[in-house]
Amino acid sequence: MADVVSPIDGRVLTHIAPASPAEVDAAVREARAAQPAWARRTGSDRSRILHAVADLIEARIDELAETETRNTGKILSDTRREAIRAANSFRYYAGWAEQVRGETIPVGPEYHTYTVPEPHGVVAGVIPWNVPFFFAVKKIAPALAFGNACVLKPAEETPLTALRLAGLLAEAGVPDGLVRVLPGGRETGVALVSHPDVDLIVFTGHHDTGKAIARSAAANLTPVALELGGKSPQVLFPDADLDQAVDAVVLGVFASCGQMCIAGSRLVLHESIYDDVLDRVAERVRALRVGDPFDAETDLGPQITAVQRDKTAAFIAESSGVGRLVAQATLPDTERLRNGFYVAPTVFDRLDDNARLLREEVFGPVLAVSSFRDDADALRLANDTEFGLAAGIWTADIARAHRFAGQVRAGTVWINTYRVMSDLVPFGGVGLSGYGRENGTEAARLYLRSKSVWTSLTGGTPQGYGMGGAGAAG
């Protein structure tokens, strides 16, 4: 049995047995057996069930948000927003279920040629611990909408809301065996992504795990989509609205205690506004309230795991020796929270270009600040990373903004905003941030594959082909 621990106070919430390789095998086989009948259902029928799931989530927003906060330590306003977004995601993909269609391709008068979109079959979804409920939905909802089965492995540290979702799916009428949620750690995950009857793997998480999954999938030639981490820059030019920019910078790196793949963890400031913006950010950081996520006055709660807390603390300690500590918030000092996994939001500058804080993903509330001289220097610094998930630019010059968006190496670019997400908009990264795209029309391309069908309207041997003296060789 594995302990499920609340990062708020270190209390054990429950114990959950990890799924064994034999249980993974059984779940994949059940999903494969259940999938063909689900795929044969009309899109309208699948849509109706996905809307029913959304209804059940909406009726339990408070319960789901409170469970998520206990398990992750994220502030309650965030987990409520994520639960609402999860219900909306089911509705979005419910609409997609009725819109799947192929196309007729006019290759010539001799043939009637068309494509048929088909589900892959069994989708393996593997998700991290930072947004467990919404990420479970993000894998399951499109898989079901497009006629697939899904076996989901949540992170062993935060399985509670994903398991609750499995109950809601059954209550809404999703057939037995079509979706399975299997908690567990590495052994469970390896058994799932290496299973020969898995037809598609969709993973969100750390790049090292993503590389291991890609290697495992290659043995079975299983297609994979990987949404990995980031070291995203926010670039501020002198003509930007600095009040709005500072708000977005603070939210973009310190929300969720920095545990976001899109965290804007590198702040790149034009040298003419460097001191002004840094002072504003420092003032905001010192005022951040770290503490009980159920308290409406709290800005950010703890790190979700003790391991992550220690990793972030190590980054802060190391960076203190190679850069300047600009500002730091105050940690909670109450007996009840003393055993929680809290880390003080921290800002550093004057770091060497090769400092680990500028190169590696922290996944904690730590901001690294640097300066630039001109547009070319800003772009150089923004692209000076192995990651490529997201980037932000703040400027009133629309030509500069779009020029930067076209040249920065990132899957998502925000102009004069940050951290805005939608199921309608494709999302994914490049480089160490992975490959493949989820959301929007890209979801249909990911969760479906196309079959081409040719019908001869004239019969006989195809024109231009033949054997021996019957015609030209092709």
Buried (B, 14 or more C-beta within 10 A) or exposed (E): EBEBBBBBBBEEBBEBEBBBBEBBBBBBBBBBBBBEEBBEBEBEBBBBBBBBBBBBBBEBBEEBBBBBBBBBBBBBEBBBBBBBBBBBBBBBBBBBBBEBEBEEBEEEEBBBBBBBBBBBBBBBBBBBBBBBBBBBBBBBBBBBBBBBBBBBBBBBBBBBBBBBBBEBBBEBEBBEBBBBBBBBBEEBBBBBBBBEBBBBBBBBBBBEBBBBBBEBBEEBEBBBBBBBBBBBBBBBBBEBBBEEBBBBBBBBBBBBBBBBBBBBBBBBBBEEBBEEBBEBBBEBBBEBBBBBBBEEEBBBBBBBBBEBBEBBBEBBEEBEEBBEEBBBBEBBEEEEBEBBBBBBBBBBBBBEEEBBBBBBBBBBBBBBBBBBEEBEBBBEBBBBBEBBBBBBBBBEBEEBBEBBBEEBBBBBBBBBEBBEEEBEBBBBBEBBBBBBBBBBEBBBBBBBBEEEEEEEEEEEEEEEEEEEEEEEEE
